[in-house]
């Protein structure tokens, strides 16, 4: 049967409508721009890039991620100036809850329970001086061995101002009476650790704070190059007192004791998002609820970054490769996110 022009036009419009509906269902974020942030520590940039690319697959236009310190991020996400990041560390970041609790919230988890923190020394010095806890840095011979700048104190690679770990380290220096014995280095963490790695290669003693996942434990392997040491007793800032039990961890490879009294609670790495953004974007919310990244994959990428593959292009490519390698899993998350938007 021959169709008239009006019938053809109607059929064409119907087809266009169906296509448009299909596109809208496949890309529920189309027409919406997301403002994303990421942390100042570059070991979290890989995970941020993975989440960015997954959001883009849902059709969102993603601005950033903008690199922010903890205090400005938590203030900005509560106010809606940025929509989310995936670099929350809790309970370490509990100190910021009062800043964001009325406008933002934790949603999902990048990695649960596997994020450790603590103090390490090179294995040779640990054995030579019998170092088991931070208290050993009160010994004159230990202070002298670890004094790299000549101020009479042992040098500790610590955390830059504003980081959650900086607040805990400062608390430890007072709680354990170490102010006159330990000098916390608060410059750029990556630069300070690169200097510490070079010193270790030259046979010099080193003392540093680190967290996992981080490239440091690939460059300096616990149990082989360095050892986790303990704190004299678990003593946390007031807002973390109820987390004391989580600061002693079983089965920490390369610790001087088991269980290991690390002095920092084991953390979850989580997204933190503006509450209004989540309500208005059910697809984005569902993706944040579902997605996660194995710690071993983060370790592997951090090692590549430390070896020089650390440009924005490198990190984007590493994230794309991770998504491709986990395509079936990612597609499952995206399918559920699209379904949430359709409800």
N, C-alpha and C positions, 0 to 999 in steps of 0.2 A: 504494500500500500504506500502511495506517495504522500509524504507529509507536506502540509502547508507551511509557509514561512512562520506564521505565529506558533505552530506546533513545534517547529524546529527550535525557535527561540526559547520556548518554554522548556523544552528538553535540555537545551544548553544551560539555561539558568539553573535547572534542577541538578544537572551534573556539577556545575560550579559550586552550588550550595553544598552538595555532598562532599566535594573535595575540600571545601573550606572547613566543613565540620570535621572531617578526618584530620586535617592539619591542626585544628584547634585541639582536638583530642590528643594528638601525638605530641604537640608542643604547647602545653597549658601555660607556659610562662611567656609565650610570644607577646610582645608589646610591653613587657614589664622589665624595668631595669633594677638590678640588685647592686647595692653598695656593699662590697665585701672588704674585710680587713684581714690582716695576718700579723703574727707576732714578730718581734724584733729578732728572735733567735731563728737563724736560717734552717735549723733542723726541722722546723715546722712548715717550711714553705712547700715541700713536696706534697704533704697532705692537703694544704690549702689549694694547690693547683689541681689536684684530683677532684676535689669538691667543686671547684670553679668549672671545670670542663664538664662534669656531670650536670651541673645546673644549666649549662649552655645546651646540653643535649635535650633538656626539657623546654628549650626555647627562650630562656631568660637571657637578657643582655647583662653581663656582669662587669661592673666597674671595679677596677683594682685587680687584686687586693692591695689596699693601702697598708703600709707597714706602720704599726702603732705599738707604743709601750702599753703595759697593762692598765695604768690608771686612766689615760685618755680613751682607751678602747671601751672600758666598762662604763665610763660616763657617756661616751658617744652612742653605744648600743642601747643604753637605757633611754636616751633622748630620741632615738630614731635617726641619728645622723649617719650611722652605718647600720646595716641589717644583721650581719653575723660574722663570726669567725669560727674556725674549728681548732683553735689553739688554747682552749680553756684547760687549766690544770687544777683539778679539785681532788683533795681539799686544800692544796697549796694556795689557790686563789680565793679561799673563803673570806679573806680579808676585804675583798671587793664586793661581797654580797650586798652590803648596805647601799652600795653605789648603784647597783643595777636591778635589785630585786623587784622594784615597782614598775619596771618597764621592759625587762628582758628575762630570759630563762635559759636553763640548760636543756638541751634536747638531743637525745641519742648519745652515742659514744664512738669516738674514733678508735680508741683502744682502752679497754677496762683493766685496771689493776696492775698492769705490767710496767708502769712508769716508775722507776726507782730513782732515788737521789741519795747522795752521800759524799763522803770524803775518801780520797784515794792517795796513796803514796807509791813511789816506785818500789818494786819488790826487793831490789838489792838493799835499799836503805831500810826498808821494813825489817828485813832479816838482820842487817848489821846492828841496828840500834834497838831491836826488839819492840818496835812500835806496834801497839795494838789499839790504842785509843788516842783521841785528841789530847788527853792529859799528858801524853808523853812529850808533847811539844813545850812543856814547861821545863824540861831538862835542858841545861845549858848546851850540852854537846849536840843535842838534836836541833835546837834553835840555830846554832852556829852553822850546822851542815845545810840547813834549808834557807839560810839568809842569803839571798841572791843580790840584794841591793845595798847591803852594808849598814842597815839601820839597827842591827842587833836582834831582829825578830825573824821568825820563820815566815817565808812568803807563801801565801795561800792564794791560788787563782780562785776568786770568788765570783760574785755576780754584779752586773752593773746596777746603779741606783734605779729603783722603781720595779725591779723584777721581784716576784714573790719570794724566790730563793734568797735574795739579798736580805729581806726582812728576817728570815729564819736564821741565816748565818750570823747576822748582827745579834740576834737574841742568844745564839750559842756562845758567841765570844764573851758576852756578859755572864751567862749562866754558868759557864765552865771556868770563869776567871782567866781568860786567855788574852785580854787586851794588851798586856805587857809582854806577851810572848809570840803573838801571831799578827802578821800584817796582811789584811785582806786586800787583794788587788781587784779594783772595781772597773778597770778599763774595759774596752771591747772584749767580750768573752772569747770570740773566735781568735782574735789576735793574741790574747793572753795565753790561750791554750796552744796555739801554734808555736809560741815562744817556749812553752813548757815541753812540748814534744821535742823541739830542737834541743833543749837542755838535756832531756832524757837521752837523746841519741849521742850526746857528748859525755854521758856518764854522770851527769849532775843529779842530785836529789830533787824531787819535785813533790809538791803537795797541792792537790786541787779538788775542787768540788765539781761534780758532774751529775747529769741525769741521763736516764735512758728513755726513749731511743736517742742516741747521739753518736756522731762520728768518733768521738773521743775513745769509746770502748772498742772501736775497730782499730784505731791507730795505736792504742795502748791497751792490750788485752788483759782483763782481770785474771789473775792466777798465773800469768806468764810474764807480763811487763810491769804490772801494777797490782796492788792489793786494796780492796775496800777495808777501811779501818772503822772501828766503832766509836760511838760517843761514850763518855764516861757513864752517863745515864740518860734516859729519854727525858728531855726537857723542851717542851714546845711553847710557842707563844700562846697567850691566853685564849685566843680564838680557835686554837687547835688542840687544846688540852684533852678534849674527849676523844682524840684520834691517836692517843699514845700507843695503844696496842698495835696499830698498823705501822708503827715506826720500827718494829722488830720483825724481820722477814726470814722465813726458812728458805734454805737452798740457794742462797746467793752465791753464784760461782765467783771464786776469787776473793772471798771475805776471810778475814783472820779467824772468824768464829761462825758456828752454825747452831742456832739461829744467829742472824747478824743484826746487831743493834745499830741500825743506820742513823737513827735520829731524825729522819724525815718520814712521814707517812707515805706508803705507796699510793700513787695517784692514778686517777682516770683522766685520759685526754678526751675532752668533750667539746662539741659545738655550743656556743652561747649565741642566742639570737633575740632580736627585738620581738616582743610578744605580739604587737600589732602586725608586724610583718608576717609572722607565722599564721596568724588568723586569716590574713588576706591572701596567703599563698599556701594552700593545703598541699600542693605538689612539692614545694620546697620543704615544707615541714616534714612530710612523709619521707622524703629522701634523707633528710638529716636524722630522722629516727632510725632508719634502716642501715645506712652505710657504715662500714668500718674498714680498717686497714690493718693487716697483721703487723705486729712489731718487727718481725724479721724482715719484712719488705721495707719498712722504714729504715732499719739498720743498714740494709744493703744500699739503699739510695743515698743515705748520709755518707757512706763510705765512698761512693762515686763522686759525690760533691766535694768531699775532702781531698780527693785525688785530682781535682781541677775541673770536673764537669759541673760547674756551679753557676753558669750564666742563666739568665731568664729563659733563653732558648733551650738550654740543656734541661732545666727543671720542667719546662712545658713538655718537652719530648719524653722525659722520664715518666711524667704523669700519663701522657698518652699511651706509652708502652704498657704501663700498669693496667690501664683500663682495657686495652686490647687483650692482655694476657688473662684478664678476669671478665671477659666480655659477657659470658653467660650469667654470672652473678650480678654484674652491673645492670644488665638488661632486666633482670628480675626486680631489682630495686626501682628502676625507672618505670617499669610496668605498674608496680604498686603505687608509685608516686602519681602517675597519670590517672589511675583509678581513683585515688583520693580526690583529685581535682574534679573528676566527673561526678562524684557523689553529690 
